[in-house]
Amino acid sequence: MSARLPWSRLIRNLFHAPPAEAPPRPPDDLVAALAARMAAGARARLGRSLAIREIDAGSCGGCEAEIAALDAPPYELERFGLRFVDSPRQADLLLVSGPVTRNMAEALRRAHACMARPAWVVAVGDCAVDGGCFHTSPAVEGGVGTVLPVDLLIPGCPPAPEQVLEGLLALLRAGGAAPAPPPEKGQADASPEETGPVRPRTGDTESPGSQPG
């Protein structure tokens, strides 16, 4: 005689039992301090709040989940004046995730062309940095840097929301110098291991006299 499955208990536990392990939650004071510094940096640099346009260039969805968390508790960036916008025409910054697929490369270029300057570009996640595990796919151009000039790389698979915040804050502090011309197609991106967890573009930290004429 086969044992009967306790379906009622299974369904009850599935929907009502607490999780086996509580999800990690950053301290509220840390989040508030980071977001407040971001808002202050945006006001100092732009004279207003920072407008962010997020673009999925072909990712698995992991980085999108972390980015979406920035707009929900405990982060809720809009309470600090930072906001996600629906159009690149309204944005100061493109937050790009995923390896750039061939189908998305032109759309990404057009989105960037629509933006008012400074038109910062931030690559979020390992795939956006250098193509990640998809870099050998014939359907992938590579990291964001193969298509657009990138001002900041935030590696991670995926990076936590607070890492994204820290990266954006580092970009504002660096001053966001005018982007360099985009690299030629197929040019390799630097790996995250060579640069640390968050890095502004090298040109952002050099003095004008140190750059080639």
Phi and psi restraints in degrees (value plus and minus 20) as a CYANA .aco file:
   2 SER   PHI     -95.7   -55.7
   2 SER   PSI     124.6   164.6
   3 ALA   PHI     -90.9   -50.9
   3 ALA   PSI     122.0   162.0
   4 ARG   PHI    -104.7   -64.7
   4 ARG   PSI     116.0   156.0
   5 LEU   PHI     -96.7   -56.7
   5 LEU   PSI     111.3   151.3
   6 PRO   PHI     -97.6   -57.6
   6 PRO   PSI      52.8    92.8
   7 TRP   PHI     -79.9   -39.9
   7 TRP   PSI     -60.2   -20.2
   8 SER   PHI     -82.6   -42.6
   8 SER   PSI     -60.4   -20.4
   9 ARG   PHI     -89.1   -49.1
   9 ARG   PSI     -60.7   -20.7
  10 LEU   PHI     -80.2   -40.2
  10 LEU   PSI     -66.6   -26.6
  11 ILE   PHI     -86.5   -46.5
  11 ILE   PSI     -60.4   -20.4
  12 ARG   PHI     -82.1   -42.1
  12 ARG   PSI     -64.3   -24.3
  13 ASN   PHI     -87.7   -47.7
  13 ASN   PSI     -55.3   -15.3
  14 LEU   PHI     -83.3   -43.3
  14 LEU   PSI     -60.4   -20.4
  15 PHE   PHI    -118.8   -78.8
  15 PHE   PSI     -39.0     1.0
  16 HIS   PHI    -141.6  -101.6
  16 HIS   PSI     -39.2     0.8
  17 ALA   PHI     -94.0   -54.0
  17 ALA   PSI     127.1   167.1
  18 PRO   PHI     -88.9   -48.9
  18 PRO   PSI     136.3   176.3
  19 PRO   PHI     -84.6   -44.6
  19 PRO   PSI     132.3   172.3
  20 ALA   PHI     -83.5   -43.5
  20 ALA   PSI     -51.8   -11.8
  21 GLU   PHI    -159.2  -119.2
  21 GLU   PSI     107.6   147.6
  22 ALA   PHI     -85.4   -45.4
  22 ALA   PSI     119.7   159.7
  23 PRO   PHI     -85.4   -45.4
  23 PRO   PSI     125.0   165.0
  24 PRO   PHI     -84.1   -44.1
  24 PRO   PSI     121.0   161.0
  25 ARG   PHI    -154.8  -114.8
  25 ARG   PSI     101.4   141.4
  26 PRO   PHI     -88.5   -48.5
  26 PRO   PSI     133.0   173.0
  27 PRO   PHI     -78.7   -38.7
  27 PRO   PSI     117.1   157.1
  28 ASP   PHI     -79.5   -39.5
  28 ASP   PSI     -57.0   -17.0
  29 ASP   PHI     -88.2   -48.2
  29 ASP   PSI     -53.4   -13.4
  30 LEU   PHI     -86.1   -46.1
  30 LEU   PSI     -65.1   -25.1
  31 VAL   PHI     -82.0   -42.0
  31 VAL   PSI     -66.1   -26.1
  32 ALA   PHI     -82.4   -42.4
  32 ALA   PSI     -61.1   -21.1
  33 ALA   PHI     -85.7   -45.7
  33 ALA   PSI     -63.8   -23.8
  34 LEU   PHI     -81.8   -41.8
  34 LEU   PSI     -67.9   -27.9
  35 ALA   PHI     -85.4   -45.4
  35 ALA   PSI     -59.0   -19.0
  36 ALA   PHI     -85.4   -45.4
  36 ALA   PSI     -59.6   -19.6
  37 ARG   PHI     -86.3   -46.3
  37 ARG   PSI     -56.9   -16.9
  38 MET   PHI     -81.1   -41.1
  38 MET   PSI     -67.0   -27.0
  39 ALA   PHI     -82.8   -42.8
  39 ALA   PSI     -62.6   -22.6
  40 ALA   PHI     -84.8   -44.8
  40 ALA   PSI     -60.3   -20.3
  41 GLY   PHI     -84.1   -44.1
  41 GLY   PSI     -59.3   -19.3
  42 ALA   PHI     -85.7   -45.7
  42 ALA   PSI     -61.9   -21.9
  43 ARG   PHI     -85.4   -45.4
  43 ARG   PSI     -59.2   -19.2
  44 ALA   PHI     -88.2   -48.2
  44 ALA   PSI     -57.4   -17.4
  45 ARG   PHI    -103.7   -63.7
  45 ARG   PSI     -61.1   -21.1
  46 LEU   PHI    -130.2   -90.2
  46 LEU   PSI     -37.8     2.2
  47 GLY   PHI      61.5   101.5
  47 GLY   PSI     -10.9    29.1
  48 ARG   PHI    -183.6  -143.6
  48 ARG   PSI    -194.7  -154.7
  49 SER   PHI     -92.5   -52.5
  49 SER   PSI     139.7   179.7
  50 LEU   PHI    -107.3   -67.3
  50 LEU   PSI     106.6   146.6
  51 ALA   PHI    -122.4   -82.4
  51 ALA   PSI     105.9   145.9
  52 ILE   PHI    -138.0   -98.0
  52 ILE   PSI     109.7   149.7
  53 ARG   PHI    -130.0   -90.0
  53 ARG   PSI      98.0   138.0
  54 GLU   PHI    -113.9   -73.9
  54 GLU   PSI     113.4   153.4
  55 ILE   PHI    -149.3  -109.3
  55 ILE   PSI     106.5   146.5
  56 ASP   PHI    -110.6   -70.6
  56 ASP   PSI      90.1   130.1
  57 ALA   PHI    -110.5   -70.5
  57 ALA   PSI     -16.6    23.4
  58 GLY   PHI     119.4   159.4
  58 GLY   PSI      10.8    50.8
  59 SER   PHI    -105.0   -65.0
  59 SER   PSI     155.6   195.6
  60 CYS   PHI    -101.4   -61.4
  60 CYS   PSI     -32.9     7.1
  61 GLY   PHI      87.4   127.4
  61 GLY   PSI     -31.7     8.3
  62 GLY   PHI     -85.4   -45.4
  62 GLY   PSI     -66.0   -26.0
  63 CYS   PHI     -88.1   -48.1
  63 CYS   PSI     -53.0   -13.0
  64 GLU   PHI     -83.2   -43.2
  64 GLU   PSI     -57.4   -17.4
  65 ALA   PHI     -83.5   -43.5
  65 ALA   PSI     -59.9   -19.9
  66 GLU   PHI     -91.1   -51.1
  66 GLU   PSI     -58.3   -18.3
  67 ILE   PHI     -87.2   -47.2
  67 ILE   PSI     -60.5   -20.5
  68 ALA   PHI     -81.8   -41.8
  68 ALA   PSI     -50.4   -10.4
  69 ALA   PHI     -83.4   -43.4
  69 ALA   PSI     -44.0    -4.0
  70 LEU   PHI     -85.1   -45.1
  70 LEU   PSI     -42.1    -2.1
  71 ASP   PHI    -118.4   -78.4
  71 ASP   PSI     -10.4    29.6
  72 ALA   PHI    -151.4  -111.4
  72 ALA   PSI     146.3   186.3
  73 PRO   PHI     -78.0   -38.0
  73 PRO   PSI     124.9   164.9
  74 PRO   PHI    -109.2   -69.2
  74 PRO   PSI     -14.7    25.3
  75 TYR   PHI    -103.5   -63.5
  75 TYR   PSI     -83.4   -43.4
  76 GLU   PHI      27.4    67.4
  76 GLU   PSI      45.6    85.6
  77 LEU   PHI     -80.5   -40.5
  77 LEU   PSI     -46.4    -6.4
  78 GLU   PHI     -83.5   -43.5
  78 GLU   PSI     -44.2    -4.2
  79 ARG   PHI     -89.7   -49.7
  79 ARG   PSI     -35.6     4.4
  80 PHE   PHI    -125.1   -85.1
  80 PHE   PSI     -10.2    29.8
  81 GLY   PHI      67.2   107.2
  81 GLY   PSI     -17.7    22.3
  82 LEU   PHI    -112.3   -72.3
  82 LEU   PSI     119.9   159.9
  83 ARG   PHI    -166.1  -126.1
  83 ARG   PSI     128.8   168.8
  84 PHE   PHI    -111.1   -71.1
  84 PHE   PSI     119.3   159.3
  85 VAL   PHI    -140.3  -100.3
  85 VAL   PSI     141.7   181.7
  86 ASP   PHI    -110.1   -70.1
  86 ASP   PSI     -35.2     4.8
  87 SER   PHI    -149.0  -109.0
  87 SER   PSI     119.0   159.0
  88 PRO   PHI     -83.7   -43.7
  88 PRO   PSI     -41.5    -1.5
  89 ARG   PHI     -85.0   -45.0
  89 ARG   PSI     -43.8    -3.8
  90 GLN   PHI    -116.5   -76.5
  90 GLN   PSI     -22.6    17.4
  91 ALA   PHI    -119.4   -79.4
  91 ALA   PSI     128.4   168.4
  92 ASP   PHI    -114.6   -74.6
  92 ASP   PSI     -42.2    -2.2
  93 LEU   PHI    -164.3  -124.3
  93 LEU   PSI     114.8   154.8
  94 LEU   PHI    -117.5   -77.5
  94 LEU   PSI     104.9   144.9
  95 LEU   PHI    -126.5   -86.5
  95 LEU   PSI      83.3   123.3
  96 VAL   PHI    -128.0   -88.0
  96 VAL   PSI     111.6   151.6
  97 SER   PHI    -140.7  -100.7
  97 SER   PSI     137.4   177.4
  98 GLY   PHI      66.4   106.4
  98 GLY   PSI     137.8   177.8
  99 PRO   PHI     -88.0   -48.0
  99 PRO   PSI     127.0   167.0
 100 VAL   PHI    -100.2   -60.2
 100 VAL   PSI      90.7   130.7
 101 THR   PHI     -95.6   -55.6
 101 THR   PSI     138.3   178.3
 102 ARG   PHI     -81.3   -41.3
 102 ARG   PSI     -51.9   -11.9
 103 ASN   PHI     -91.2   -51.2
 103 ASN   PSI     -42.3    -2.3
 104 MET   PHI    -121.7   -81.7
 104 MET   PSI     -30.1     9.9
 105 ALA   PHI     -80.2   -40.2
 105 ALA   PSI     -68.1   -28.1
 106 GLU   PHI     -88.2   -48.2
 106 GLU   PSI     -58.4   -18.4
 107 ALA   PHI     -81.7   -41.7
 107 ALA   PSI     -57.9   -17.9
 108 LEU   PHI     -87.2   -47.2
 108 LEU   PSI     -62.3   -22.3
 109 ARG   PHI     -81.8   -41.8
 109 ARG   PSI     -62.6   -22.6
 110 ARG   PHI     -87.4   -47.4
 110 ARG   PSI     -58.6   -18.6
 111 ALA   PHI     -81.0   -41.0
 111 ALA   PSI     -62.8   -22.8
 112 HIS   PHI     -86.2   -46.2
 112 HIS   PSI     -58.3   -18.3
 113 ALA   PHI     -86.0   -46.0
 113 ALA   PSI     -45.5    -5.5
 114 CYS   PHI     -96.2   -56.2
 114 CYS   PSI     -37.0     3.0
 115 MET   PHI    -100.2   -60.2
 115 MET   PSI     127.3   167.3
 116 ALA   PHI     -95.8   -55.8
 116 ALA   PSI     131.3   171.3
 117 ARG   PHI     -95.8   -55.8
 117 ARG   PSI     124.7   164.7
 118 PRO   PHI    -102.8   -62.8
 118 PRO   PSI     -36.1     3.9
 119 ALA   PHI      33.2    73.2
 119 ALA   PSI      38.7    78.7
 120 TRP   PHI     -88.5   -48.5
 120 TRP   PSI     129.5   169.5
 121 VAL   PHI    -146.6  -106.6
 121 VAL   PSI     105.8   145.8
 122 VAL   PHI    -141.0  -101.0
 122 VAL   PSI     105.8   145.8
 123 ALA   PHI    -115.7   -75.7
 123 ALA   PSI     101.3   141.3
 124 VAL   PHI    -131.2   -91.2
 124 VAL   PSI     101.4   141.4
 125 GLY   PHI      78.0   118.0
 125 GLY   PSI     136.0   176.0
 126 ASP   PHI     -77.1   -37.1
 126 ASP   PSI     -58.7   -18.7
 127 CYS   PHI     -85.9   -45.9
 127 CYS   PSI     -58.2   -18.2
 128 ALA   PHI     -92.1   -52.1
 128 ALA   PSI     -47.3    -7.3
 129 VAL   PHI     -90.5   -50.5
 129 VAL   PSI     -70.7   -30.7
 130 ASP   PHI    -164.3  -124.3
 130 ASP   PSI      -3.4    36.6
 131 GLY   PHI      75.1   115.1
 131 GLY   PSI     -37.1     2.9
 132 GLY   PHI      35.2    75.2
 132 GLY   PSI    -163.0  -123.0
 133 CYS   PHI     -92.2   -52.2
 133 CYS   PSI     -27.1    12.9
 134 PHE   PHI    -120.2   -80.2
 134 PHE   PSI     -14.0    26.0
 135 HIS   PHI     -85.5   -45.5
 135 HIS   PSI     -41.2    -1.2
 136 THR   PHI    -111.6   -71.6
 136 THR   PSI     -22.7    17.3
 137 SER   PHI     -89.4   -49.4
 137 SER   PSI     116.5   156.5
 138 PRO   PHI     -88.1   -48.1
 138 PRO   PSI     -33.1     6.9
 139 ALA   PHI    -108.8   -68.8
 139 ALA   PSI     -20.3    19.7
 140 VAL   PHI    -136.4   -96.4
 140 VAL   PSI     113.3   153.3
 141 GLU   PHI     -94.1   -54.1
 141 GLU   PSI     -57.5   -17.5
 142 GLY   PHI     118.3   158.3
 142 GLY   PSI    -175.2  -135.2
 143 GLY   PHI     -91.3   -51.3
 143 GLY   PSI     152.7   192.7
 144 VAL   PHI     -79.8   -39.8
 144 VAL   PSI     -51.9   -11.9
 145 GLY   PHI     -84.8   -44.8
 145 GLY   PSI     -35.2     4.8
 146 THR   PHI     -98.3   -58.3
 146 THR   PSI     -32.8     7.2
 147 VAL   PHI    -137.0   -97.0
 147 VAL   PSI     -59.8   -19.8
 148 LEU   PHI    -150.4  -110.4
 148 LEU   PSI     136.6   176.6
 149 PRO   PHI     -89.2   -49.2
 149 PRO   PSI     108.1   148.1
 150 VAL   PHI    -126.5   -86.5
 150 VAL   PSI     110.0   150.0
 151 ASP   PHI    -110.1   -70.1
 151 ASP   PSI     -45.5    -5.5
 152 LEU   PHI    -173.1  -133.1
 152 LEU   PSI     116.5   156.5
 153 LEU   PHI    -132.4   -92.4
 153 LEU   PSI     108.8   148.8
 154 ILE   PHI    -141.5  -101.5
 154 ILE   PSI      71.1   111.1
 155 PRO   PHI     -91.7   -51.7
 155 PRO   PSI     149.0   189.0
 156 GLY   PHI     118.7   158.7
 156 GLY   PSI     133.1   173.1
 157 CYS   PHI    -156.1  -116.1
 157 CYS   PSI      55.9    95.9
 158 PRO   PHI    -114.5   -74.5
 158 PRO   PSI     145.2   185.2
 159 PRO   PHI     -91.8   -51.8
 159 PRO   PSI     125.9   165.9
 160 ALA   PHI     -91.3   -51.3
 160 ALA   PSI     136.1   176.1
 161 PRO   PHI     -74.3   -34.3
 161 PRO   PSI     -59.1   -19.1
 162 GLU   PHI     -88.1   -48.1
 162 GLU   PSI     -48.6    -8.6
 163 GLN   PHI     -86.2   -46.2
 163 GLN   PSI     -58.3   -18.3
 164 VAL   PHI     -83.9   -43.9
 164 VAL   PSI     -63.5   -23.5
 165 LEU   PHI     -80.8   -40.8
 165 LEU   PSI     -65.6   -25.6
 166 GLU   PHI     -82.6   -42.6
 166 GLU   PSI     -57.4   -17.4
 167 GLY   PHI     -85.1   -45.1
 167 GLY   PSI     -64.8   -24.8
 168 LEU   PHI     -83.1   -43.1
 168 LEU   PSI     -58.3   -18.3
 169 LEU   PHI     -84.2   -44.2
 169 LEU   PSI     -61.0   -21.0
 170 ALA   PHI     -81.9   -41.9
 170 ALA   PSI     -57.7   -17.7
 171 LEU   PHI     -85.1   -45.1
 171 LEU   PSI     -64.1   -24.1
 172 LEU   PHI     -83.8   -43.8
 172 LEU   PSI     -59.0   -19.0
 173 ARG   PHI     -88.1   -48.1
 173 ARG   PSI     -54.5   -14.5
 174 ALA   PHI     -89.9   -49.9
 174 ALA   PSI     -36.3     3.7
 175 GLY   PHI      77.9   117.9
 175 GLY   PSI     -33.3     6.7
 176 GLY   PHI      35.7    75.7
 176 GLY   PSI      43.1    83.1
 177 ALA   PHI     -81.6   -41.6
 177 ALA   PSI     141.3   181.3
 178 ALA   PHI     -77.1   -37.1
 178 ALA   PSI     114.1   154.1
 179 PRO   PHI     -81.9   -41.9
 179 PRO   PSI     128.5   168.5
 180 ALA   PHI     -97.4   -57.4
 180 ALA   PSI     143.3   183.3
 181 PRO   PHI     -79.8   -39.8
 181 PRO   PSI     130.0   170.0
 182 PRO   PHI     -84.4   -44.4
 182 PRO   PSI     125.3   165.3
 183 PRO   PHI     -88.0   -48.0
 183 PRO   PSI     141.7   181.7
 184 GLU   PHI     -87.2   -47.2
 184 GLU   PSI     132.7   172.7
 185 LYS   PHI     -78.8   -38.8
 185 LYS   PSI     113.1   153.1
 186 GLY   PHI      71.6   111.6
 186 GLY   PSI     -27.7    12.3
 187 GLN   PHI     -85.3   -45.3
 187 GLN   PSI     112.3   152.3
 188 ALA   PHI     -94.2   -54.2
 188 ALA   PSI     122.2   162.2
 189 ASP   PHI    -105.7   -65.7
 189 ASP   PSI     135.8   175.8
 190 ALA   PHI     -91.3   -51.3
 190 ALA   PSI     129.3   169.3
 191 SER   PHI    -103.5   -63.5
 191 SER   PSI     133.6   173.6
 192 PRO   PHI     -80.3   -40.3
 192 PRO   PSI     -52.1   -12.1
 193 GLU   PHI     -84.2   -44.2
 193 GLU   PSI     -45.7    -5.7
 194 GLU   PHI    -100.4   -60.4
 194 GLU   PSI     -33.3     6.7
 195 THR   PHI    -144.0  -104.0
 195 THR   PSI     -29.9    10.1
 196 GLY   PHI      68.5   108.5
 196 GLY   PSI    -199.9  -159.9
 197 PRO   PHI     -87.8   -47.8
 197 PRO   PSI     -50.5   -10.5
 198 VAL   PHI    -165.2  -125.2
 198 VAL   PSI     111.4   151.4
 199 ARG   PHI    -161.0  -121.0
 199 ARG   PSI     106.9   146.9
 200 PRO   PHI     -90.6   -50.6
 200 PRO   PSI     140.5   180.5
 201 ARG   PHI     -80.6   -40.6
 201 ARG   PSI     122.1   162.1
 202 THR   PHI     -75.5   -35.5
 202 THR   PSI     -59.3   -19.3
 203 GLY   PHI     -83.5   -43.5
 203 GLY   PSI     -40.3    -0.3
 204 ASP   PHI     -89.2   -49.2
 204 ASP   PSI     -43.2    -3.2
 205 THR   PHI    -128.7   -88.7
 205 THR   PSI     -22.9    17.1
 206 GLU   PHI    -108.8   -68.8
 206 GLU   PSI     130.1   170.1
 207 SER   PHI     -95.9   -55.9
 207 SER   PSI     134.8   174.8
 208 PRO   PHI     -76.3   -36.3
 208 PRO   PSI     -53.7   -13.7
 209 GLY   PHI     -91.0   -51.0
 209 GLY   PSI     -38.5     1.5
 210 SER   PHI    -108.0   -68.0
 210 SER   PSI     -27.1    12.9
 211 GLN   PHI    -111.8   -71.8
 211 GLN   PSI     128.2   168.2
 212 PRO   PHI     -83.9   -43.9
 212 PRO   PSI     126.5   166.5
